[in-house]
Amino acid sequence: MAFTVNSSKFKFATHLAAGVKGKRVLISGAGKDGGLGQSFALAAGLNGAESVAVHFHSSYDDGLDLVDFLKAQGVNAFPLQADVTNMGDLWATRTYVIDKMGGIPNLVICNSGLTERGYSFGRSLREVEGESTAMRRARVRQAFINNLNETRVVLDTKIDGFMAMTHLWSGEAVYANEPLQIVYISSRQSIDPGMSVPGYAIANWAVLQLPEVLAVNLGKAANLVTAYSVMYPFVRTGMTNEYAENPKVFGRWQPRMLETYEAAEAFMQLLALPSEETNKGMFEVLVEEDASKGEKGVKVSWKQVKFNVSEEALTSTQALTFG
């Protein structure tokens, strides 16, 4: 069975459950065992959500096991398999989700378990001693193609996929005149890029702008659909586990990686806040050492991030005039 987490760690205090209690919750990218999306699904289902849609694309084995587990706990959980970058595929899920939930979702968590294996952006591959020019050209070309194909998948999912999910469910919410909250899961690397994952950093930067873009486009309906972005540092998942004991990877941001249940509990703090307090916001998870909790003790808190755009005249140019 592909369900290995300790579910008891996802049952939180009553005041934290307020953000999901009685809600119809849809989480994208929730299928992978030990993943962040799975932790959100467990947090919602085990803390009073009315229904939970567990979305996955290819991680159906793990995703179906998660659904079975939640059902065994009395949760109205159901699987949702779709490619969020395929608009026809995503649109086809609309009626199915509404039927299974008994209404449109009122909390949509846009999460993606994709990242890049890593490559040196803007730098050529190192030379190999004794390699012919033809062999090097072929090797560099193939690496170039492979790297950018990997980046394209991340960009498509984080940008196109999140845009499509937003367009679909905010449109349904406005039509039904029912409130909806959307949360976009981003990364600390969006504002402090790490090496080797350029597409991941760029895609997560774009995610930060979605709440503001949505509000502008909704106009008078902006009070009906609220949204915000969350930036996580390193969380121990199947993608990051190999780096979990390597502080050179995560050390500049945190003393250790967060476990998924810790990341989920922190997330529940934000969900429990009034939507007018979080709407259009960008929130960053801070992880600091807490020696009072032992060798691995940490303190997790939140910081709101604001971009202060500054515009200044470029004095080295002169204005052009046209008649």
C-alpha positions as CSV (number, residue, x, y, z in Angstrom):
1,M,0.0,0.0,0.0
2,A,1.5,3.4,-1.0
3,F,0.4,5.2,2.1
4,T,3.2,5.5,4.6
5,V,2.7,8.7,6.6
6,N,1.6,8.8,10.3
7,S,-1.9,10.2,9.9
8,S,-2.2,11.0,13.6
9,K,0.2,13.9,13.1
10,F,-2.4,15.6,10.8
11,K,-5.1,16.0,13.4
12,F,-4.8,19.6,14.7
13,A,-6.3,21.8,17.4
14,T,-9.9,23.0,16.9
15,H,-8.9,26.6,16.3
16,L,-6.7,25.5,13.4
17,A,-9.5,23.4,11.8
18,A,-11.7,26.4,11.3
19,G,-10.2,27.1,7.8
20,V,-11.4,23.7,6.4
21,K,-14.3,22.7,8.6
22,G,-17.4,22.1,6.6
23,K,-15.7,23.1,3.3
24,R,-15.6,21.4,0.0
25,V,-11.8,21.3,-0.7
26,L,-10.0,20.5,-4.0
27,I,-6.2,20.0,-3.9
28,S,-4.2,19.7,-7.1
29,G,-1.1,17.6,-7.1
30,A,-2.2,15.7,-4.0
31,G,-1.5,12.1,-5.1
32,K,2.2,11.5,-4.2
33,D,2.8,9.7,-1.0
34,G,4.8,11.8,1.4
35,G,4.2,14.9,-0.7
36,L,3.0,18.4,0.3
37,G,-0.3,18.0,-1.6
38,Q,-1.0,14.8,0.3
39,S,-0.4,16.6,3.6
40,F,-3.0,19.3,2.6
41,A,-5.5,16.6,1.8
42,L,-4.9,14.8,5.1
43,A,-5.1,18.1,7.0
44,A,-8.5,19.0,5.3
45,G,-10.0,15.5,5.6
46,L,-9.0,14.8,9.2
47,N,-10.0,18.2,10.5
48,G,-13.6,18.4,9.3
49,A,-13.8,19.2,5.6
50,E,-17.2,18.3,4.1
51,S,-15.5,16.7,1.1
52,V,-12.0,16.4,-0.4
53,A,-11.0,16.0,-4.0
54,V,-7.6,14.4,-4.3
55,H,-6.2,15.4,-7.7
56,F,-3.4,13.7,-9.4
57,H,-2.1,13.2,-13.0
58,S,0.2,10.2,-13.0
59,S,0.5,9.3,-9.3
60,Y,-2.7,7.3,-9.4
61,D,-1.4,4.4,-7.3
62,D,-0.6,6.7,-4.3
63,G,-3.6,8.9,-4.9
64,L,-6.1,6.1,-4.8
65,D,-4.6,4.8,-1.6
66,L,-4.9,8.2,0.0
67,V,-8.6,8.3,-1.1
68,D,-9.2,4.9,0.4
69,F,-7.6,6.0,3.7
70,L,-9.7,9.1,3.9
71,K,-12.9,7.2,3.1
72,A,-12.1,4.8,5.9
73,Q,-12.0,7.8,8.3
74,G,-15.5,8.8,7.2
75,V,-14.4,11.5,4.8
76,N,-16.2,12.2,1.6
77,A,-13.0,11.9,-0.5
78,F,-12.8,11.0,-4.1
79,P,-10.0,10.8,-6.8
80,L,-9.7,13.4,-9.6
81,Q,-7.3,12.4,-12.4
82,A,-6.6,15.1,-14.9
83,D,-3.8,16.9,-16.7
84,V,-4.3,20.5,-15.6
85,T,-2.3,21.7,-18.6
86,N,-4.8,20.0,-21.0
87,M,-7.8,22.3,-21.1
88,G,-10.2,19.7,-22.5
89,D,-9.1,17.2,-19.8
90,L,-9.6,19.8,-17.0
91,W,-12.9,21.1,-18.3
92,A,-14.2,17.5,-18.4
93,T,-13.7,17.3,-14.6
94,R,-16.1,20.2,-13.9
95,T,-19.4,18.2,-13.6
96,Y,-17.8,15.3,-12.0
97,V,-16.4,17.4,-9.1
98,I,-19.6,19.3,-8.6
99,D,-21.6,16.0,-8.5
100,K,-19.2,14.3,-6.1
101,M,-19.0,17.3,-3.8
102,G,-22.7,18.3,-3.9
103,G,-21.7,21.8,-5.0
104,I,-18.7,23.8,-6.3
105,P,-15.5,23.7,-4.3
106,N,-15.2,26.6,-1.8
107,L,-11.5,26.1,-1.2
108,V,-9.1,25.3,-4.0
109,I,-5.5,24.7,-3.2
110,C,-3.3,24.9,-6.3
111,N,-0.3,22.8,-5.6
112,S,2.2,21.0,-7.9
113,G,4.7,18.4,-7.0
114,L,7.0,19.2,-9.9
115,T,10.5,20.6,-9.9
116,E,13.6,20.3,-11.9
117,R,16.5,17.8,-11.5
118,G,18.8,20.7,-12.0
119,Y,21.1,22.1,-14.6
120,S,23.5,25.0,-15.0
121,F,21.4,27.7,-16.6
122,G,23.3,29.8,-19.1
123,R,26.4,27.8,-18.8
124,S,27.7,25.2,-21.3
125,L,28.6,21.7,-20.2
126,R,32.1,21.1,-19.1
127,E,34.5,19.7,-21.6
128,V,35.5,16.0,-21.5
129,E,39.1,15.2,-22.1
130,G,39.7,13.5,-25.4
131,E,36.2,14.2,-26.6
132,S,35.8,15.0,-30.3
133,T,34.2,18.2,-31.4
134,A,31.3,16.4,-33.0
135,M,30.7,14.4,-29.9
136,R,30.7,17.5,-27.7
137,R,28.3,19.3,-30.0
138,A,25.9,16.4,-29.9
139,R,26.2,16.1,-26.1
140,V,25.6,19.8,-25.5
141,R,22.7,19.9,-27.9
142,Q,21.0,17.0,-26.2
143,A,21.5,18.4,-22.7
144,F,20.1,21.7,-23.9
145,I,17.0,20.1,-25.2
146,N,16.5,17.8,-22.2
147,N,17.0,20.7,-19.7
148,L,14.5,23.0,-21.4
149,N,11.9,20.2,-21.9
150,E,12.1,19.7,-18.1
151,T,11.6,23.4,-17.5
152,R,8.7,23.5,-19.9
153,V,6.8,20.9,-17.9
154,V,7.3,22.9,-14.7
155,L,6.2,26.2,-16.4
156,D,3.2,24.6,-18.0
157,T,2.0,23.1,-14.8
158,K,2.6,26.0,-12.4
159,I,1.5,28.8,-14.8
160,D,-0.9,27.3,-17.4
161,G,-2.3,24.7,-14.9
162,F,-2.8,27.2,-12.1
163,M,-4.3,29.7,-14.5
164,A,-6.7,27.2,-15.8
165,M,-7.8,26.0,-12.4
166,T,-8.4,29.6,-11.4
167,H,-10.4,30.4,-14.5
168,L,-12.5,27.3,-14.2
169,W,-13.5,27.5,-10.5
170,S,-13.7,31.2,-10.1
171,G,-16.0,31.3,-13.1
172,E,-18.2,28.7,-11.4
173,A,-18.2,30.6,-8.1
174,V,-19.3,33.8,-9.7
175,Y,-22.0,32.1,-11.7
176,A,-23.3,30.3,-8.6
177,N,-22.8,33.4,-6.4
178,E,-20.9,31.4,-3.9
179,P,-17.7,32.4,-2.1
180,L,-14.5,30.7,-3.1
181,Q,-11.0,30.9,-1.7
182,I,-8.0,29.9,-3.8
183,V,-4.5,29.3,-2.4
184,Y,-1.4,29.1,-4.6
185,I,1.5,27.1,-3.3
186,S,4.7,28.8,-4.3
187,S,8.3,28.5,-3.1
188,R,10.9,30.6,-1.2
189,Q,12.9,30.3,-4.4
190,S,10.5,32.6,-6.2
191,I,12.0,35.6,-4.3
192,D,15.4,34.1,-3.5
193,P,16.3,31.8,-6.5
194,G,18.5,28.8,-5.9
195,M,20.9,27.4,-8.4
196,S,20.1,24.8,-11.0
197,V,16.3,25.3,-11.1
198,P,15.6,28.3,-13.3
199,G,12.2,27.2,-14.6
200,Y,11.0,26.4,-11.1
201,A,12.1,29.8,-9.7
202,I,10.4,31.7,-12.6
203,A,7.2,29.6,-12.4
204,N,6.9,30.2,-8.7
205,W,7.5,33.9,-9.2
206,A,4.5,34.0,-11.6
207,V,2.3,32.3,-9.1
208,L,2.8,35.2,-6.7
209,Q,1.1,37.5,-9.1
210,L,-2.1,35.4,-9.6
211,P,-4.1,36.8,-6.6
212,E,-3.7,40.4,-7.7
213,V,-4.4,39.6,-11.4
214,L,-7.5,37.7,-10.4
215,A,-8.8,40.5,-8.3
216,V,-8.4,43.0,-11.1
217,N,-10.2,40.8,-13.6
218,L,-13.1,39.9,-11.3
219,G,-14.0,43.6,-10.7
220,K,-17.1,43.8,-8.6
221,A,-17.0,40.1,-8.0
222,A,-13.6,40.3,-6.3
223,N,-15.2,40.1,-2.9
224,L,-16.7,36.7,-3.8
225,V,-13.4,35.0,-4.9
226,T,-10.4,35.6,-2.6
227,A,-6.9,34.3,-3.2
228,Y,-3.4,34.4,-1.8
229,S,0.0,32.8,-2.3
230,V,2.2,30.8,0.1
231,M,6.0,30.5,-0.1
232,Y,7.5,27.5,1.5
233,P,11.2,26.9,2.1
234,F,12.4,23.3,1.9
235,V,9.9,20.6,3.0
236,R,11.0,16.9,3.2
237,T,9.2,15.1,0.4
238,G,10.1,12.4,-2.0
239,M,11.7,15.1,-4.2
240,T,13.8,16.7,-1.5
241,N,14.6,13.7,0.8
242,E,18.0,13.1,-0.7
243,Y,19.0,16.6,0.4
244,A,17.5,16.4,3.9
245,E,20.8,16.0,5.6
246,N,22.7,18.4,3.4
247,P,22.7,21.9,5.0
248,K,24.5,23.3,1.9
249,V,21.2,22.9,0.1
250,F,18.7,24.3,2.6
251,G,21.0,25.9,5.2
252,R,20.6,29.5,4.1
253,W,16.9,29.4,4.9
254,Q,16.4,27.0,7.8
255,P,18.2,24.9,10.3
256,R,16.5,21.7,9.0
257,M,13.8,20.8,6.5
258,L,10.2,20.9,7.6
259,E,8.2,17.6,7.8
260,T,5.0,17.6,5.8
261,Y,2.8,17.5,8.9
262,E,4.6,20.6,10.2
263,A,4.1,22.4,6.9
264,A,0.5,21.5,6.9
265,E,-0.1,22.7,10.5
266,A,1.5,26.0,9.6
267,F,-0.8,26.2,6.6
268,M,-3.8,25.6,8.7
269,Q,-2.9,28.8,10.7
270,L,-3.3,30.9,7.5
271,L,-6.5,29.1,6.4
272,A,-8.1,29.8,9.8
273,L,-7.6,33.6,9.3
274,P,-10.5,35.7,7.9
275,S,-10.3,35.8,4.1
276,E,-10.2,39.6,4.1
277,E,-7.0,39.5,6.1
278,T,-5.2,37.2,3.6
279,N,-6.8,38.2,0.3
280,K,-4.2,39.2,-2.4
281,G,-1.4,38.5,0.1
282,M,1.9,36.8,-0.3
283,F,3.0,34.9,2.8
284,E,6.4,33.3,3.6
285,V,7.1,30.5,6.0
286,L,10.0,31.2,8.3
287,V,11.8,28.3,10.1
288,E,14.1,29.3,12.9
289,E,16.1,27.2,15.4
290,D,14.4,26.6,18.8
291,A,16.9,25.0,21.2
292,S,14.2,24.6,23.9
293,K,12.7,21.8,21.7
294,G,15.9,19.8,21.4
295,E,18.5,19.2,18.7
296,K,15.9,19.3,15.9
297,G,13.7,22.0,17.5
298,V,12.4,24.7,15.2
299,K,10.0,27.6,15.5
300,V,7.8,28.2,12.5
301,S,6.2,31.6,11.9
302,W,4.7,33.7,9.1
303,K,5.9,36.8,7.3
304,Q,3.9,38.8,4.8
305,V,5.9,39.8,1.7
306,K,5.1,43.0,-0.2
307,F,6.7,44.2,-3.4
308,N,7.5,47.9,-3.5
309,V,7.6,48.9,-7.1
310,S,9.7,52.0,-7.8
311,E,9.7,53.9,-11.1
312,E,12.3,56.4,-12.0
313,A,13.1,58.4,-15.1
314,L,16.0,57.2,-17.1
315,T,18.0,60.4,-17.3
316,S,20.5,59.0,-19.9
317,T,17.8,59.2,-22.6
318,Q,15.7,62.1,-23.9
319,A,12.0,62.0,-24.5
320,L,10.8,61.5,-28.0
321,T,8.0,63.8,-29.4
322,F,5.6,62.9,-32.1
323,G,3.0,65.0,-34.0
